Amino acid sequence: QVQLVESGGGLVQAGGSLRLSCAASGSIFNINVMRWYRQVPGNMRDWVAIITSDGKTNYAGSVKGRFTISRDNAKNTIYLQMNNLKPEDTAVYYCQYGSSWGQGTQVTVSS
């Protein structure tokens, strides 16, 4: 079982930046694909970004060019650098690996 803990959320003005972290612990062996999702209350959880063990990335169209996913394999941690934030980016952000999910971190962008 892998445990995931997100951090780095907060309140920021539109146009600002935040960096989210997701630290993995537990039964870890060569973690491969990890993802970020986000969810607004009442809506489905939406995929945001993906990164493979060798650093390949892909992004949802709504964040492409503004968000950057990265990873530090030595620390079993992935990051989500979010720039030029918009009010519509407001959501709870979750990291995911296999069947494991973190508890989420709230990101609020004010206009």
The first five atom37 places (N, CA, C, CB, O) and aatype in JSON, in Angstrom:
{
  "aatype": [5, 19, 5, 10, 19, 6, 15, 7, 7, 7, 10, 19, 5, 0, 7, 7, 15, 10, 1, 10, 15, 4, 0, 0, 15, 7, 15, 9, 13, 2, 9, 2, 19, 12, 1, 17, 18, 1, 5, 19, 14, 7, 2, 12, 1, 3, 17, 19, 0, 9, 9, 16, 15, 3, 7, 11, 16, 2, 18, 0, 7, 15, 19, 11, 7, 1, 13, 16, 9, 15, 1, 3, 2, 0, 11, 2, 16, 9, 18, 10, 5, 12, 2, 2, 10, 11, 14, 6, 3, 16, 0, 19, 18, 18, 4, 5, 18, 7, 15, 15, 17, 7, 5, 7, 16, 5, 19, 16, 19, 15, 15],
  "atom_mask": [
    [1, 1, 1, 1, 1],
    [1, 1, 1, 1, 1],
    [1, 1, 1, 1, 1],
    [1, 1, 1, 1, 1],
    [1, 1, 1, 1, 1],
    [1, 1, 1, 1, 1],
    [1, 1, 1, 1, 1],
    [1, 1, 1, 0, 1],
    [1, 1, 1, 0, 1],
    [1, 1, 1, 0, 1],
    [1, 1, 1, 1, 1],
    [1, 1, 1, 1, 1],
    [1, 1, 1, 1, 1],
    [1, 1, 1, 1, 1],
    [1, 1, 1, 0, 1],
    [1, 1, 1, 0, 1],
    [1, 1, 1, 1, 1],
    [1, 1, 1, 1, 1],
    [1, 1, 1, 1, 1],
    [1, 1, 1, 1, 1],
    [1, 1, 1, 1, 1],
    [1, 1, 1, 1, 1],
    [1, 1, 1, 1, 1],
    [1, 1, 1, 1, 1],
    [1, 1, 1, 1, 1],
    [1, 1, 1, 0, 1],
    [1, 1, 1, 1, 1],
    [1, 1, 1, 1, 1],
    [1, 1, 1, 1, 1],
    [1, 1, 1, 1, 1],
    [1, 1, 1, 1, 1],
    [1, 1, 1, 1, 1],
    [1, 1, 1, 1, 1],
    [1, 1, 1, 1, 1],
    [1, 1, 1, 1, 1],
    [1, 1, 1, 1, 1],
    [1, 1, 1, 1, 1],
    [1, 1, 1, 1, 1],
    [1, 1, 1, 1, 1],
    [1, 1, 1, 1, 1],
    [1, 1, 1, 1, 1],
    [1, 1, 1, 0, 1],
    [1, 1, 1, 1, 1],
    [1, 1, 1, 1, 1],
    [1, 1, 1, 1, 1],
    [1, 1, 1, 1, 1],
    [1, 1, 1, 1, 1],
    [1, 1, 1, 1, 1],
    [1, 1, 1, 1, 1],
    [1, 1, 1, 1, 1],
    [1, 1, 1, 1, 1],
    [1, 1, 1, 1, 1],
    [1, 1, 1, 1, 1],
    [1, 1, 1, 1, 1],
    [1, 1, 1, 0, 1],
    [1, 1, 1, 1, 1],
    [1, 1, 1, 1, 1],
    [1, 1, 1, 1, 1],
    [1, 1, 1, 1, 1],
    [1, 1, 1, 1, 1],
    [1, 1, 1, 0, 1],
    [1, 1, 1, 1, 1],
    [1, 1, 1, 1, 1],
    [1, 1, 1, 1, 1],
    [1, 1, 1, 0, 1],
    [1, 1, 1, 1, 1],
    [1, 1, 1, 1, 1],
    [1, 1, 1, 1, 1],
    [1, 1, 1, 1, 1],
    [1, 1, 1, 1, 1],
    [1, 1, 1, 1, 1],
    [1, 1, 1, 1, 1],
    [1, 1, 1, 1, 1],
    [1, 1, 1, 1, 1],
    [1, 1, 1, 1, 1],
    [1, 1, 1, 1, 1],
    [1, 1, 1, 1, 1],
    [1, 1, 1, 1, 1],
    [1, 1, 1, 1, 1],
    [1, 1, 1, 1, 1],
    [1, 1, 1, 1, 1],
    [1, 1, 1, 1, 1],
    [1, 1, 1, 1, 1],
    [1, 1, 1, 1, 1],
    [1, 1, 1, 1, 1],
    [1, 1, 1, 1, 1],
    [1, 1, 1, 1, 1],
    [1, 1, 1, 1, 1],
    [1, 1, 1, 1, 1],
    [1, 1, 1, 1, 1],
    [1, 1, 1, 1, 1],
    [1, 1, 1, 1, 1],
    [1, 1, 1, 1, 1],
    [1, 1, 1, 1, 1],
    [1, 1, 1, 1, 1],
    [1, 1, 1, 1, 1],
    [1, 1, 1, 1, 1],
    [1, 1, 1, 0, 1],
    [1, 1, 1, 1, 1],
    [1, 1, 1, 1, 1],
    [1, 1, 1, 1, 1],
    [1, 1, 1, 0, 1],
    [1, 1, 1, 1, 1],
    [1, 1, 1, 0, 1],
    [1, 1, 1, 1, 1],
    [1, 1, 1, 1, 1],
    [1, 1, 1, 1, 1],
    [1, 1, 1, 1, 1],
    [1, 1, 1, 1, 1],
    [1, 1, 1, 1, 1],
    [1, 1, 1, 1, 1]
  ],
  "atom_positions": [
    [[0.85, -1.19, 0.0], [0.0, 0.0, 0.0], [0.89, 1.25, 0.0], [-0.96, 0.0, 1.23], [1.84, 1.34, 0.78]],
    [[0.57, 2.18, -0.87], [1.32, 3.44, -0.98], [0.5, 4.56, -0.37], [1.68, 3.76, -2.46], [-0.7, 4.68, -0.65]],
    [[1.13, 5.37, 0.45], [0.47, 6.54, 1.01], [0.97, 7.78, 0.27], [0.74, 6.66, 2.54], [2.16, 7.91, -0.02]],
    [[0.04, 8.67, -0.02], [0.35, 9.91, -0.73], [-0.1, 11.1, 0.11], [-0.32, 9.93, -2.13], [-1.22, 11.11, 0.63]],
    [[0.76, 12.1, 0.23], [0.43, 13.29, 1.0], [0.72, 14.52, 0.15], [1.22, 13.33, 2.33], [1.87, 14.77, -0.22]],
    [[-0.32, 15.29, -0.13], [-0.16, 16.52, -0.9], [0.05, 17.7, 0.03], [-1.39, 16.77, -1.8], [-0.39, 17.69, 1.19]],
    [[0.72, 18.72, -0.48], [0.9, 19.97, 0.25], [1.13, 21.09, -0.74], [2.08, 19.87, 1.26], [1.38, 20.85, -1.92]],
    [[1.05, 22.32, -0.25], [1.37, 23.47, -1.09], [0.19, 24.28, -1.57], [0.0, 0.0, 0.0], [0.37, 25.31, -2.21]],
    [[-1.02, 23.84, -1.27], [-2.18, 24.6, -1.69], [-2.32, 25.89, -0.9], [0.0, 0.0, 0.0], [-1.59, 26.12, 0.06]],
    [[-3.25, 26.72, -1.34], [-3.48, 27.98, -0.63], [-4.33, 28.92, -1.44], [0.0, 0.0, 0.0], [-4.95, 28.53, -2.43]],
    [[-4.35, 30.17, -1.0], [-5.12, 31.23, -1.65], [-4.16, 32.13, -2.41], [-5.96, 32.04, -0.62], [-3.15, 32.58, -1.85]],
    [[-4.47, 32.38, -3.66], [-3.6, 33.22, -4.49], [-4.46, 34.05, -5.41], [-2.6, 32.36, -5.29], [-5.57, 33.64, -5.78]],
    [[-3.97, 35.21, -5.79], [-4.69, 36.05, -6.74], [-4.5, 35.54, -8.16], [-4.23, 37.51, -6.63], [-3.51, 34.87, -8.47]],
    [[-5.44, 35.86, -9.0], [-5.33, 35.49, -10.41], [-4.02, 36.03, -10.97], [-6.54, 36.03, -11.22], [-3.63, 37.16, -10.7]],
    [[-3.36, 35.19, -11.77], [-2.05, 35.54, -12.3], [-0.89, 35.08, -11.45], [0.0, 0.0, 0.0], [0.26, 35.13, -11.89]],
    [[-1.18, 34.63, -10.26], [-0.14, 34.18, -9.34], [0.26, 32.74, -9.59], [0.0, 0.0, 0.0], [-0.18, 32.1, -10.54]],
    [[1.13, 32.24, -8.7], [1.68, 30.9, -8.85], [1.62, 30.14, -7.53], [3.13, 30.96, -9.36], [1.64, 30.74, -6.45]],
    [[1.54, 28.84, -7.64], [1.66, 27.93, -6.51], [2.41, 26.7, -6.96], [0.26, 27.56, -5.93], [2.39, 26.34, -8.13]],
    [[3.07, 26.04, -6.01], [3.74, 24.78, -6.29], [3.22, 23.71, -5.33], [5.28, 24.93, -6.17], [3.39, 23.81, -4.12]],
    [[2.58, 22.71, -5.89], [2.08, 21.61, -5.1], [3.11, 20.49, -5.04], [0.75, 21.09, -5.67], [3.87, 20.27, -5.99]],
    [[3.12, 19.78, -3.92], [3.99, 18.61, -3.76], [3.15, 17.41, -3.39], [5.08, 18.87, -2.68], [2.1, 17.54, -2.77]],
    [[3.62, 16.22, -3.76], [2.97, 14.97, -3.39], [4.07, 13.98, -3.03], [2.04, 14.42, -4.54], [4.82, 13.53, -3.89]],
    [[4.15, 13.66, -1.76], [5.17, 12.73, -1.27], [4.57, 11.34, -1.11], [5.76, 13.23, 0.06], [3.51, 11.18, -0.5]],
    [[5.25, 10.35, -1.65], [4.8, 8.96, -1.58], [5.62, 8.2, -0.55], [4.89, 8.28, -2.96], [6.83, 8.4, -0.44]],
    [[4.96, 7.33, 0.19], [5.65, 6.49, 1.17], [4.93, 5.14, 1.26], [5.7, 7.19, 2.57], [3.83, 4.98, 0.74]],
    [[5.57, 4.19, 1.91], [4.96, 2.88, 2.08], [5.6, 1.85, 1.16], [0.0, 0.0, 0.0], [6.83, 1.83, 1.01]],
    [[4.8, 1.01, 0.55], [5.29, -0.08, -0.29], [5.66, 0.45, -1.66], [4.24, -1.21, -0.4], [4.93, 0.27, -2.64]],
    [[6.81, 1.11, -1.71], [7.23, 1.75, -2.93], [8.31, 0.93, -3.61], [7.73, 3.18, -2.66], [9.3, 0.54, -2.97]],
    [[8.13, 0.66, -4.87], [9.19, 0.04, -5.66], [9.04, 0.54, -7.07], [9.12, -1.52, -5.6], [8.11, 0.18, -7.79]],
    [[9.98, 1.39, -7.45], [10.01, 1.85, -8.84], [8.66, 2.4, -9.28], [10.44, 0.71, -9.77], [8.07, 1.95, -10.26]],
    [[8.18, 3.39, -8.52], [6.91, 4.01, -8.89], [6.99, 4.5, -10.32], [6.57, 5.18, -7.93], [7.95, 5.18, -10.7]],
    [[6.0, 4.17, -11.1], [6.02, 4.52, -12.52], [5.17, 5.76, -12.76], [5.51, 3.35, -13.38], [5.62, 6.88, -12.49]],
    [[3.98, 5.58, -13.25], [3.16, 6.72, -13.65], [2.47, 7.33, -12.44], [2.12, 6.29, -14.71], [1.88, 6.62, -11.62]],
    [[2.55, 8.63, -12.33], [1.81, 9.35, -11.31], [1.04, 10.5, -11.96], [2.76, 9.89, -10.2], [1.45, 11.03, -12.99]],
    [[-0.07, 10.86, -11.36], [-0.96, 11.85, -11.96], [-1.43, 12.86, -10.93], [-2.15, 11.16, -12.6], [-1.47, 12.58, -9.73]],
    [[-1.78, 14.03, -11.42], [-2.51, 15.02, -10.64], [-3.93, 15.12, -11.21], [-1.79, 16.42, -10.68], [-4.14, 15.08, -12.42]],
    [[-4.88, 15.23, -10.29], [-6.28, 15.47, -10.63], [-6.76, 16.68, -9.83], [-7.17, 14.2, -10.33], [-6.08, 17.12, -8.89]],
    [[-7.92, 17.21, -10.2], [-8.54, 18.24, -9.4], [-10.05, 18.05, -9.42], [-8.16, 19.65, -9.92], [-10.62, 17.47, -10.35]],
    [[-10.68, 18.56, -8.38], [-12.13, 18.37, -8.23], [-12.77, 19.59, -7.6], [-12.43, 17.13, -7.41], [-12.31, 20.09, -6.57]],
    [[-13.83, 20.06, -8.23], [-14.67, 21.12, -7.69], [-15.89, 20.45, -7.07], [-15.09, 22.16, -8.81], [-16.44, 19.52, -7.66]],
    [[-16.33, 20.88, -5.89], [-17.5, 20.26, -5.26], [-18.67, 20.16, -6.22], [-17.91, 21.04, -4.01], [-19.03, 21.13, -6.89]],
    [[-19.27, 18.96, -6.28], [-20.41, 18.73, -7.15], [-20.03, 18.28, -8.54], [0.0, 0.0, 0.0], [-20.89, 17.9, -9.34]],
    [[-18.72, 18.32, -8.84], [-18.26, 17.89, -10.17], [-17.42, 16.62, -10.06], [-17.44, 19.01, -10.84], [-17.01, 16.22, -8.97]],
    [[-17.18, 16.0, -11.21], [-16.31, 14.83, -11.23], [-14.86, 15.27, -11.06], [-16.5, 14.04, -12.55], [-14.5, 16.42, -11.3]],
    [[-14.03, 14.3, -10.65], [-12.61, 14.58, -10.51], [-11.99, 14.57, -11.91], [-11.91, 13.53, -9.57], [-12.14, 13.6, -12.66]],
    [[-11.29, 15.64, -12.26], [-10.73, 15.8, -13.6], [-9.23, 15.57, -13.59], [-11.04, 17.19, -14.14], [-8.53, 16.01, -12.68]],
    [[-8.75, 14.89, -14.6], [-7.32, 14.68, -14.77], [-6.64, 15.99, -15.17], [-7.04, 13.59, -15.82], [-7.18, 16.75, -15.97]],
    [[-5.46, 16.26, -14.6], [-4.74, 17.5, -14.87], [-3.42, 17.23, -15.59], [-4.47, 18.24, -13.55], [-3.13, 17.86, -16.61]],
    [[-2.63, 16.29, -15.06], [-1.29, 16.07, -15.62], [-0.81, 14.68, -15.27], [-0.29, 17.14, -15.1], [-1.28, 14.06, -14.31]],
    [[0.14, 14.18, -16.07], [0.7, 12.85, -15.87], [2.21, 12.91, -16.08], [0.05, 11.82, -16.82], [2.7, 13.69, -16.9]],
    [[2.94, 12.08, -15.33], [4.38, 11.97, -15.52], [4.79, 10.51, -15.35], [5.15, 12.88, -14.52], [4.33, 9.83, -14.44]],
    [[5.65, 10.04, -16.26], [6.14, 8.67, -16.18], [7.45, 8.64, -15.4], [6.34, 8.08, -17.59], [7.99, 9.68, -15.02]],
    [[7.96, 7.43, -15.16], [9.17, 7.3, -14.36], [10.37, 7.92, -15.07], [9.45, 5.83, -14.07], [11.33, 8.34, -14.42]],
    [[10.33, 7.98, -16.41], [11.45, 8.57, -17.14], [11.19, 10.02, -17.51], [11.75, 7.76, -18.39], [11.91, 10.59, -18.33]],
    [[10.15, 10.61, -16.92], [9.95, 12.04, -17.06], [9.08, 12.5, -18.21], [0.0, 0.0, 0.0], [8.96, 13.7, -18.45]],
    [[8.47, 11.58, -18.92], [7.54, 12.01, -19.96], [6.3, 12.6, -19.31], [7.16, 10.83, -20.91], [5.82, 12.1, -18.29]],
    [[5.77, 13.68, -19.92], [4.65, 14.39, -19.33], [3.55, 14.64, -20.36], [5.11, 15.71, -18.74], [3.78, 14.61, -21.57]],
    [[2.36, 14.89, -19.84], [1.25, 15.31, -20.67], [0.28, 16.06, -19.78], [0.56, 14.1, -21.37], [0.25, 15.87, -18.57]],
    [[-0.53, 16.93, -20.41], [-1.37, 17.84, -19.66], [-2.76, 17.94, -20.26], [-0.74, 19.21, -19.58], [-2.96, 17.76, -21.46]],
    [[-3.73, 18.23, -19.4], [-5.05, 18.6, -19.89], [-4.95, 19.92, -20.64], [-6.07, 18.69, -18.72], [-4.12, 20.77, -20.32]],
    [[-5.8, 20.08, -21.64], [-5.73, 21.26, -22.47], [-5.9, 22.55, -21.7], [0.0, 0.0, 0.0], [-5.31, 23.58, -22.06]],
    [[-6.69, 22.51, -20.64], [-6.99, 23.73, -19.89], [-5.8, 24.25, -19.1], [-8.15, 23.49, -18.96], [-5.8, 25.41, -18.67]],
    [[-4.78, 23.42, -18.88], [-3.63, 23.84, -18.08], [-2.34, 23.84, -18.88], [-3.48, 22.95, -16.87], [-1.31, 24.31, -18.39]],
    [[-2.37, 23.32, -20.08], [-1.15, 23.21, -20.89], [-0.55, 24.59, -21.11], [-1.45, 22.53, -22.23], [-1.25, 25.54, -21.46]],
    [[0.75, 24.69, -20.89], [1.45, 25.96, -21.03], [1.49, 26.77, -19.76], [0.0, 0.0, 0.0], [2.25, 27.73, -19.67]],
    [[0.69, 26.4, -18.76], [0.68, 27.12, -17.48], [1.17, 26.24, -16.33], [-0.74, 27.62, -17.17], [1.8, 26.73, -15.39]],
    [[0.89, 24.95, -16.39], [1.27, 24.02, -15.32], [2.43, 23.14, -15.8], [0.05, 23.13, -14.89], [2.53, 22.82, -16.99]],
    [[3.28, 22.78, -14.86], [4.39, 21.88, -15.15], [4.47, 20.81, -14.08], [5.72, 22.66, -15.25], [4.59, 21.11, -12.89]],
    [[4.42, 19.55, -14.5], [4.56, 18.44, -13.57], [6.01, 17.96, -13.62], [3.57, 17.27, -13.91], [6.62, 17.9, -14.69]],
    [[6.55, 17.62, -12.46], [7.92, 17.13, -12.4], [8.02, 16.12, -11.26], [8.94, 18.3, -12.2], [7.08, 15.95, -10.48]],
    [[9.16, 15.45, -11.17], [9.31, 14.45, -10.11], [10.75, 14.38, -9.64], [8.85, 13.07, -10.6], [11.69, 14.67, -10.39]],
    [[10.9, 13.99, -8.4], [12.21, 13.73, -7.81], [12.16, 12.28, -7.32], [12.55, 14.75, -6.62], [11.63, 12.0, -6.25]],
    [[12.7, 11.37, -8.11], [12.59, 9.94, -7.78], [13.31, 9.6, -6.49], [13.15, 9.09, -8.91], [12.9, 8.69, -5.77]],
    [[14.38, 10.32, -6.18], [15.12, 10.05, -4.95], [14.28, 10.36, -3.72], [16.41, 10.86, -4.92], [14.46, 9.75, -2.67]],
    [[13.36, 11.31, -3.87], [12.51, 11.7, -2.74], [11.11, 11.11, -2.85], [12.41, 13.22, -2.66], [10.26, 11.36, -2.0]],
    [[10.87, 10.3, -3.9], [9.52, 9.74, -4.13], [8.46, 10.85, -4.09], [9.19, 8.65, -3.08], [7.42, 10.69, -3.45]],
    [[8.74, 11.93, -4.75], [7.87, 13.1, -4.71], [7.63, 13.62, -6.11], [8.47, 14.21, -3.82], [8.53, 13.66, -6.94]],
    [[6.39, 14.02, -6.37], [6.09, 14.73, -7.6], [5.62, 16.13, -7.25], [5.03, 13.97, -8.45], [5.18, 16.4, -6.13]],
    [[5.71, 17.01, -8.23], [5.36, 18.41, -8.03], [4.42, 18.87, -9.15], [6.63, 19.3, -7.98], [4.37, 18.27, -10.22]],
    [[3.69, 19.93, -8.87], [2.9, 20.59, -9.89], [3.11, 22.08, -9.73], [1.38, 20.2, -9.78], [2.57, 22.71, -8.82]],
    [[3.91, 22.64, -10.63], [4.13, 24.09, -10.65], [3.0, 24.71, -11.44], [5.53, 24.45, -11.26], [2.8, 24.39, -12.61]],
    [[2.26, 25.6, -10.81], [1.1, 26.22, -11.44], [1.34, 27.71, -11.57], [-0.2, 25.93, -10.64], [1.44, 28.41, -10.57]],
    [[1.42, 28.18, -12.8], [1.67, 29.6, -13.07], [0.45, 30.21, -13.76], [2.93, 29.79, -13.94], [-0.4, 29.51, -14.3]],
    [[0.39, 31.52, -13.72], [-0.71, 32.26, -14.36], [-2.06, 31.65, -13.96], [-0.56, 32.25, -15.9], [-2.9, 31.35, -14.81]],
    [[-2.24, 31.48, -12.68], [-3.46, 30.84, -12.19], [-4.69, 31.67, -12.49], [-3.35, 30.58, -10.7], [-4.65, 32.9, -12.49]],
    [[-5.79, 30.97, -12.74], [-7.07, 31.6, -13.06], [-8.11, 31.17, -12.03], [-7.52, 31.23, -14.5], [-7.95, 30.12, -11.41]],
    [[-9.16, 31.95, -11.84], [-10.2, 31.56, -10.88], [-10.77, 30.17, -11.18], [-11.33, 32.58, -10.89], [-11.15, 29.46, -10.25]],
    [[-10.83, 29.79, -12.43], [-11.36, 28.47, -12.78], [-10.42, 27.32, -12.42], [-11.66, 28.42, -14.26], [-10.78, 26.16, -12.56]],
    [[-9.22, 27.64, -11.95], [-8.32, 26.61, -11.44], [-8.64, 26.26, -9.97], [-6.85, 27.07, -11.56], [-8.06, 25.33, -9.42]],
    [[-9.54, 27.01, -9.36], [-9.91, 26.73, -7.98], [-10.51, 25.34, -7.85], [-10.91, 27.79, -7.46], [-11.47, 25.0, -8.54]],
    [[-9.93, 24.54, -6.97], [-10.35, 23.14, -6.8], [-9.52, 22.51, -5.69], [-10.19, 22.34, -8.14], [-8.57, 23.1, -5.19]],
    [[-9.91, 21.31, -5.32], [-9.05, 20.47, -4.48], [-8.2, 19.63, -5.43], [-9.88, 19.56, -3.49], [-8.72, 18.97, -6.33]],
    [[-6.89, 19.67, -5.22], [-5.96, 18.95, -6.09], [-5.5, 17.67, -5.39], [-4.75, 19.86, -6.46], [-5.13, 17.68, -4.22]],
    [[-5.52, 16.57, -6.15], [-5.15, 15.26, -5.63], [-4.04, 14.65, -6.49], [-6.38, 14.33, -5.6], [-4.01, 14.84, -7.71]],
    [[-3.13, 13.94, -5.85], [-2.2, 13.11, -6.62], [-2.66, 11.66, -6.54], [-0.74, 13.27, -6.09], [-3.36, 11.26, -5.61]],
    [[-2.26, 10.9, -7.53], [-2.73, 9.53, -7.67], [-1.6, 8.64, -8.17], [-3.94, 9.45, -8.62], [-0.84, 9.01, -9.06]],
    [[-1.52, 7.45, -7.57], [-0.63, 6.4, -8.04], [-1.35, 5.08, -7.89], [0.72, 6.41, -7.26], [-1.67, 4.67, -6.77]],
    [[-1.59, 4.41, -8.99], [-2.33, 3.15, -8.94], [-3.68, 3.36, -8.3], [0.0, 0.0, 0.0], [-4.47, 4.18, -8.76]],
    [[-3.95, 2.6, -7.24], [-5.22, 2.72, -6.56], [-5.14, 3.67, -5.36], [-5.7, 1.36, -6.1], [-6.11, 3.8, -4.61]],
    [[-4.01, 4.32, -5.17], [-3.81, 5.2, -4.03], [-4.05, 6.66, -4.41], [-2.39, 5.03, -3.47], [-3.68, 7.12, -5.49]],
    [[-4.7, 7.36, -3.48], [-4.97, 8.79, -3.64], [-4.53, 9.51, -2.37], [-6.48, 9.06, -3.93], [-4.58, 8.95, -1.27]],
    [[-4.09, 10.75, -2.54], [-3.83, 11.57, -1.39], [-5.11, 12.15, -0.84], [0.0, 0.0, 0.0], [-6.2, 11.89, -1.35]],
    [[-4.97, 12.95, 0.22], [-6.13, 13.55, 0.87], [-6.58, 14.83, 0.18], [-5.82, 13.82, 2.33], [-7.67, 15.33, 0.45]],
    [[-5.75, 15.35, -0.68], [-6.08, 16.56, -1.42], [-5.56, 17.82, -0.75], [0.0, 0.0, 0.0], [-5.38, 17.86, 0.46]],
    [[-5.33, 18.84, -1.56], [-4.92, 20.15, -1.06], [-5.73, 21.21, -1.81], [-3.38, 20.37, -1.24], [-5.85, 21.17, -3.04]],
    [[-6.29, 22.15, -1.06], [-7.17, 23.16, -1.63], [-6.37, 24.27, -2.3], [-8.09, 23.74, -0.56], [-5.44, 24.82, -1.73]],
    [[-6.76, 24.58, -3.52], [-6.22, 25.73, -4.24], [-7.37, 26.67, -4.54], [-5.47, 25.3, -5.57], [-8.37, 26.27, -5.15]],
    [[-7.24, 27.92, -4.1], [-8.27, 28.92, -4.33], [-7.63, 30.11, -5.03], [-8.95, 29.36, -3.0], [-6.67, 30.69, -4.53]],
    [[-8.18, 30.47, -6.18], [-7.66, 31.59, -6.96], [-8.72, 32.69, -6.98], [-7.27, 31.14, -8.42], [-9.83, 32.48, -7.48]],
    [[-8.38, 33.83, -6.44], [-9.32, 34.95, -6.39], [-9.14, 35.83, -7.62], [-9.13, 35.78, -5.09], [-8.05, 35.95, -8.17]],
    [[-10.24, 36.44, -8.04], [-10.2, 37.29, -9.24], [-9.89, 38.72, -8.88], [-11.52, 37.23, -10.0], [-9.81, 39.57, -9.76]]
  ]
}
